Every structure is written in C-alpha cells, then in structure tokens.
Amino acid sequence: MSRTVLAIDIGSTKVCAIIADIGDDNDIKVTGAGVSKAQGLKKGSITNIELASKSIKNALNDARRVSGGAIENAIVSISGAYTKSLNSSGIVNIINKEIGIKEIERVMHTSLYNANIPNDYEVLHTLPYNFKVDDQDFIEDPLGMNASRLEVETHIITTQKSNLHNLRKAVKAAGVEVENIILSGYASAIATLNEDEKELGVAVIDMGGSTSNLVIHSGNSIRYNDFLGVGSNHITNDLSMALHTPLNVADSVKMTYGSLHTPTNDLIELPIIGDENSTHEVSLEVVHNVIYARVEETLMIIAQSLEKSGLKEHIGAGVVLTGGFTKMDGIRELAVAIFDNMPVRLAKPIEMDGLFDTLRDPAYSGAVGLIRYAAGKYSPYEIDVNKKMRHSNENPIETEAVSLDDINSNPVAMEPPEEEIFDIKNELTSLPEKKHKKGDDIGVFSKFWNWITQLF
C-alpha cells in the first residue's frame, strides 16, 4: 500500500516543500513541490516564529496545489547550527546467542543511556558506526549472527531543546505536525552519495546561502558533523561593500560575473549605494578578487574542520560538494587545491521519478534527501529524534520501540537477567581460590559486581 509523505527543508534563504508517493517497494514518485523565500531565519535557525511559519505555509500551499492532495504530517530538516556531537558506546549480553533487531535496539539504547548529554540538549540522531560481535571488530551488520556479546560505538548528534521547540512551533503554526526531524547535512548526504563513496568514506559539504554543513560518512554511518555560518550570501555582502553598490545589484553581479577563473579587465557600470541615480565603473578583476577571497577563506575553514575531525585518512572517496554555493564557476578546481589534491565531486540530488527540473539543482539536495529518508534510504540502523529505532528493513508503519525515557525511569533494565547472573556466580565458584586478607571479601565482590553490571 503506497503512502504519501511531505518533506520541508527549512534553509536560511529558502523553504522547500516536496510531496511524494512512496510505494510498497519504497520507490518514490514526486507529485508536488513548492519553494518560498525564507523569512524569520538566520544562519539556519528560527529568529521569528510568525515570519518563519508564513514562509513554510507559502511553500506548503504551492506544493499542495501542484500535488492536489492534503497531508498533515511532515519530515523536517534542521540546521547544524547549535548542534553538539559526541561519541558513545554500549555493550549487552546475548541471552539466546543469536542477534536480532531487539538486541541491536537494546545495545544502541544502552549507548544512548551511557552518553553524557547536557540537560538543555535533545538527541537528533544516534548513529552506529562500529558494531563488535564478541571480539570481532567492524561488523557491517550483526543481524542474525551468533554471539554471546554485542558492542556498538555510536555518533550522537544533539541540538538545543529551545531550537527544536521553536522549529516545531513554526511548522505547527503553518498547519502541519512534525513527524520527524533530520539534520540537514545528513539529508544532503542521503540525496547525493552512492554506495561506493559510503564504503570508502567521504566528506559531504552542503554549501548554502548563509550556512555550510559538513558530515563525514564512513562505513555504516556518519562519524562526524560540523557547521559553518558562511554561505554565498556573504559573497553578496562583500561585493556590496567593496563595490559600493546596493545588495540586489551586488547579487546580480555575483550571478552574472561570478567566476573563480582568470578574469578579464572589462569594466561594468554599477549604481552607487545611497545615490542610485549615479553610477560608477568597476573592473571585473576587482569583482573576481572579492569573490575569490571569500570562497578561498570558506574552503580553508572547511579544510581545517576536516583536519580537526581526525578522520581525514578515512575518506578515501574524497569530498562531495553540493548546495547552491557550488554552482560558482571554478569552485571544484579551487577545492582540489585547498583539500590537498583529494578527489572532489560536484553533486546534484540522485534522480527520482517525477523529480521536477528545478529540484535537480544542487540547492535542493537537502529537500530531496528528506524524501529519500522517508523512503527508508537512511543508515542501516539509527535512533531518531522520537527515540524510535529505525532500520532499513522496517515496516513503514510505526512499531513499538524501547524509549530512553523508559531506561531512565527504570535503570534496573540495564542489568543482566537473573539467569545470566546465576551463570556468572556459578563460574565464579569454580575459579581457584586465592588467599586474601579477612575483610576483603566484600570489597572484592563489590568491585566484581560493579564490573558485571557495567558489562551487561
């Protein structure tokens, strides 16, 4: 049975809504899309709920008009601004010696329970990048394996609670309930990466109007993410100041003459800011120098972030650039030079049935990624913002999942079952006795019990 999904990509410069039908075999057919200018947003975060909701509503109404249907629940993107990431790990005992979905879910929730998350932050994604079955490391998929112990290392992405609540409020004010929230950089990766790049390891950089999001995908999932509050609008601002011309004229100059290749010495005539009846001549060489300086600085900051990640040696497939900023002529060649001759690919969204021509633009990678997420094209396993376990073979209908709240309210659930403890005690009695001082019995047993409870 097919289902209809709505994706809303909320960016700094535009809001894009896409409606699509997803079939039983998870094939996607886009039926409607709408785009509106973003208002009430700054660097990817909501600064005015009323204005932001109007932008969302405008895009939504256009999408509904084209699609001809109404849908009340949406999957929404959130900027990497105000996010914090950390790595955690979890370990569980496998009672029946075979790893099923419940065991994978349990170990992932354990890693989430073990993470030290600040009180004013909420979890967006819990993504496993390494499973260990007994002593065997880097298992691609532990499902169905025989084992006595399962370990996981996870990358946990969190965002400020206030940021999340403001996003929900703005979307709700537009007449839609938020079903799920996805990090925009994660969505862009889903929209652009192929299987080889995921396997080899790759850095995806979505360069937008006011922000740039970086995620490093290695093996099973995302292992690192970062955010930079710089985008193509900063080039417009630089040109406006350097050429003493209004912002709208500077933006037009960027779109018409923007290039990182060797410029000509031709002159163009531009109005003067504050006195638009007067004009002055500007050399295209000056335009080129201003643009080149800003793009070079932006790419150098991203290169520093790649170094900081400590994962540079894990990105064998190099760098994938997407987003509206990447349409700048010559950006790939400059990126290759700045990223130490790593492979660099300019990426558009992966093709889908019914995809409008406008949505094939790199600027819409995030929106297309949200639709693909709704069709199950995410990491093989993850815990989403609703604390639900997601996996690639799941039924689209929501299933009951272990909640982190349940674990917090019942920490005993993290301890091993009684029969496991009994077996361990039996093993303990069979160990050769070791002489020790009187009064040490309680201390030794206490230390052993602490070790056991952490283990399970």
N, C-alpha and C positions, 0 to 999 in steps of 0.2 A: 504494500500500500504506500503510495507516494505521499510526501508531506511537503508543506510549504514553509520556507524559512525566510526570515528577514535579518539582514546584516546592516549595521550602521557604523560606518567608520568616521569617527569624530577627530578631525585634524585641526591644525592651527589656522589653516587658510580655507579649508572647505569641509563640508559634511557630505558624505556619500551614503545613500541608502540603496541596497540591492535586494530584490525579492527573487527567489529561485524555488523551483520544484525539485525535490530530491527523491529519486525512485528507490525501489527495493534493493537494487544492486548499487546504491549510492552514486548513481550517475546524476549529474547536475544539469538543469536547464534554466537559464536566467530568463525571467519573464518581465521584470521591470527594474528600472533604476532611476534615481534622481540625485541631483547634485545642487547644493546651495552654498553660498559664501558663508564662511564661519564667522559668527559674532559671539561676543561674550567668552572668548577663549584666548589664552595667551600661553605660548610655549606648550601647547597640548593640554593645558589644564583649564578648568572652567573658572572664570572670574566673574561671570554674571549669569545666574541660572535662567533668568527670564529671556535674555537675548539668545543664550545657547539653545534653549528649548524651541525658540522660534526658528532658528537655523535648522534644527533637527526636524521640526514639523514640516518646513518647506521642502526639504529633501524627501521626506517620507511621503508627503502628498503627491509629489511628482512620480515617485516610484509606484505608488498605489494606482495612480491614474493610468500609467502605462500597463501595469500588470492586470488591472481590472479586478483585483481582489483585495480583501482587508485581512490583515494579520496583526495580532495584538502583542506578540512576544518577539523580542529581538535579541540577537547576539551582538554585543557592542565592543568596540575597541577602546583601549585606554593607553594614554601616552606613557612613555618610560620616565617622564618627569616625576619626581617624588617617590621613586621606587627604590627599594633596597633589596639586595640579593644575598643569600648565604647558602652554604652547603651543609648538609646534614647526613646522617646515616642511621640505619636501623637494622636490627637482626631479630629473627624469630626462629623457633624450632618447628620443624615439620612433623606433626604427630603421625599422620598416615603414610609418611615417606614419599608422597607424591605432591608436587607443587601445582595447585590450582589457582584460579582467579582470586579466591578468598585469601589464600596465603600471600599472594602478591599485594593484594589490597592491605592486608594486615601489616606487612613489613613496611609499606610506604607510609601508612598512618603512624607507624612507630617512629619512622624518621622525622615525620612532621611533629610528633609529640616531643621528640628529643631536641628539636630546634629551639634556639633561644630567640623568639620573635618579640620585638618591643610591643608594649601594650597598645600604642596608638597606631599600630600597623596591622593590616589584614593580608592574608595569603591570597595571591592571584593564581599561581601555578606551583605545583610540586612535581618536578620532572626528574625521573630516574635516569642517570647517565651511566651507571655501572651496577649490574647485578652480580653477586657472587654466590655460587651454589657450592656448599661445603667449602673446599679450599680452591675451587676453580674460579678464576677471575674473568671479568669482562664477558659475561654470558649475554648473548644478544637477546634471547627470550627464554626465561626459565620455565615457562608454562609447560606442564606435562612431564618435567624432569623428576627423576627420583633423587631425593636428597634428605638429609636429616636436619640441615640448617640452611636458611636463606638470608643473605645480607643484601643491602641496597645502599647506594650513595645517591643522594638527590640534590638537585639545584632548586632552591625555593625562592620564588620571586614574590615580594610583598610590596604593598603600596599603603600610603597613609589612609586611615579609615575615613577621614574627612573628604579626601579626594574621591574616594569610591562612593561615598554617600551623596556628594554633590553631583556626580555623574548620574547616579540612579535617579535623583530628583529631577534633573534636567530632562532625562529621557521620559520619565513618567509624566512630566508636565506637557510633553509633546503627544501624550495619549498612548504610550506603549510601555509595557512592562519589560524589565531587563531579565532575560533568561540566563545569560552567561556573559562574562566579561573577559576579554582576551587582550594580552599585551600586544600593542601594535607591531612591535618588531617581530614577535612570534608569528603573527598573522602574515606579515610580509615574507617571512621565511617559508611558510606553508604555500604561499602563492607562487614562489619563484624557484625553489630548489628541486633538483632531480635526485634520484636515489644515489647515484654515484657521488655527488657532492656531499650528501649527508654521510655516506660511508667514509669518505676520505677526510671529512672535516672541512668546514667552510665558515667564513665570516660574512654575514649578511648586513649590509649597511643601507638603511632606508633614509634617504636624504630628502626631506620635505621642504615646506615653505618656511617654517620657523624652527624646526627641530630636525635632529638626525638621531636615529635609533640604531644601535649595534647589537647583534646577537651572534654568538659563536655556537654553531651546531656541530657536534662531534659524535659519531656513532649513533646511539639511540635518540639523543635529545639535545636540548640547549644546555650548555655548560657555563655560559657567561652572557651577561647583558649589560649595556651601558647606554647612557643618554647624553646628548649634547644639544644645548639650546641654541643652535645655529642652523640656519637654512638659507634658501635662495632669496628670501625677503631681505636678508642682511646685505646682499649684493645691491638690491634696490636702494636701501638706505645709504650705503657707501657712495653709490653713483649720484644720488640726490645731493649729498653733502659736497662731494668732490667737484661736481659739475654745476653746482648752484642752480639746480632746476627742480621743479615740483616732483613729488613721488610718482605720480601717474606717468609723467614723461620719462622719468628715470626707469620705470618698469618697462615702458615701451622700448627704450634704448637697449635694455638688457635682453628683451625678447628678440629684437631685430638684429642687433650687432654683437650680442654676447658670444664670445668665442675665446678659447684658450690658445688658438693657433696664432702664428705671427701676424700682427695687424698691418694694415695699410696706413698711409699718412693722410688719408682723406679727411675732410672736415665736414661736420654736420652742424646744423643750426638749431639751437635749443632755446626755449623761453627761460627767462631768469626768474628764480623763485622770489615772490613778493612783488614782482613787476612783470607780469606775464605778457604785457604789451611789448616789452623789449626782448630782444634776442641777442645771443652771442654765439660765436663759432667755437666748436670743440673738436680736437683731433681724436680720431678713432684709436690712436695709440694710447691716449690718456684713458679712454674707456677700457681698453684691453688691460692696462696696468692695474686699474682699480679692481676689475673682475678677477684677474689672475691672483692678485694678492689675497683676496678673500677666500677664493677656492683653495689655494695652496695652504693657507692657515687652517682652514676647516679640515682638510685631508690630513694635515700633520697632527692635529689634535686627535683625530680618529686613529692614526697610526700609533700615537702614544698610548691610547686606550688598549689597542691590540697588544702592545708590549706589556702593559700593566696586567693584562689578563693571565699571563704566564702560559697561554695555550697556543702561542704562535706556531710552535712545532707540530701542533695537532691539526692545522688547517692546510692539508695537502692540496685541496681543491682551490685554495686561494680566497679571493674576495669576490662577492657578488654585490654589485651596486644597483639599487633601484630607487624609486621615488622621483618626483618631478624635477628635483635639482639635477639629476643625472642626465637630463636632456641637453645640458650645456655642452656645446661642441668642443671636443678635445679633452673631456674630463677623464676618459679611460686612460689615455696616454700619460696624463699627469699623475693619475693614481698609481699606475705601474711603477713610475719613477719614485714616488714617495713611499710605496709599500715594498721597497727593496726587491723590485722585479718579480713580485708574486703574480700568479695568474689573476687577471681582473676581468670579470664578465659584466656587461650591462644587461640587466634582466627586465623583461616585461612579464606580466602575470601569465601563468600557464593557461592554455586555451581551454575554454568550456563551451558547451552547446548553448547557443543563444547569446553569447557574450557580445554586448554592443561594442561598436568600433571605439567609442570614447573610453570604454573600460579596459581596452587593450594597452592603454598608456601606462608607463611605469608609475605615474602618480596614483594609480588605483590598485596597486599591489596589495595594500592593507585591506581594502574592502573585499577584493576577490579572495584573499586569504581567510577572511571571516566566513565566507560562504563555503569554502573548502573545509574549514574546521567543522562547520555544521554537518558536512557530509562524511565526517569521520577521518579526515586526512591529517589528523594530529599525530603526536608521538604515540608509540605503541601503548604506553601506559602513562597516566597522569592523574593527579587530583586537582580538580578545577576550583574556581572561586566559591562554588557552592559546597565544597568539601566532598564532592562526589568523585568516585573512581571512574575514570574514562579509559577505555581500551579499544583497540582497533576492531575487535570482533564483537563489540557490544551491540545489543539491540537498541535502536534509536529511542524506544520507549524507556523512560527513566526507571532504573532499578534501585532497590533499596541499598544503601551503602553505609559502611561504618563512618560515623561522624567523629571529627576531632573533639567536638563538644562532649560526646559520649565518653571518649577516652579521658578527657579532663575531669569529668564528673565521676568516673569510675576507674581510677588508676590501677586497681587490682586486676583489671582486664589485661594489663600488660604483663602480668606474672604468668609463668608457665602453668598448665593444668596440673591437677593433683597427681595424676598417674606419672607425669614426667618427673615431678619432684620425688615421687616414691622410687622410681628407677634410679635416679641420681643418688639417693640416700643408700640404696642397696649397693650401688657401685662404690660408694664411699666406705661402706663397712667392709668391702672386700679388699680395700687397699692395705698394704702392710703398715702396721702400727709404727709410729715414730715417737720416740721418747721426747717428752717436753715437761716443762715445769708445771706444778699444780697451779690452778687458777687461770691457765692459758686456754683451757678448753672453750670457754665462752667466747673469747676474743677470736680464736681460730675459726670457730663455727660461724661467728658473726661475719668475719671477712669473707668466708666461703659463700655464705648466703647472699651477701651483697653482690658478689661476683656472679652468682647464678641468676639473680633477679635481673641484673643488667644484661646478661647473656640472652635471656629469653624475653 
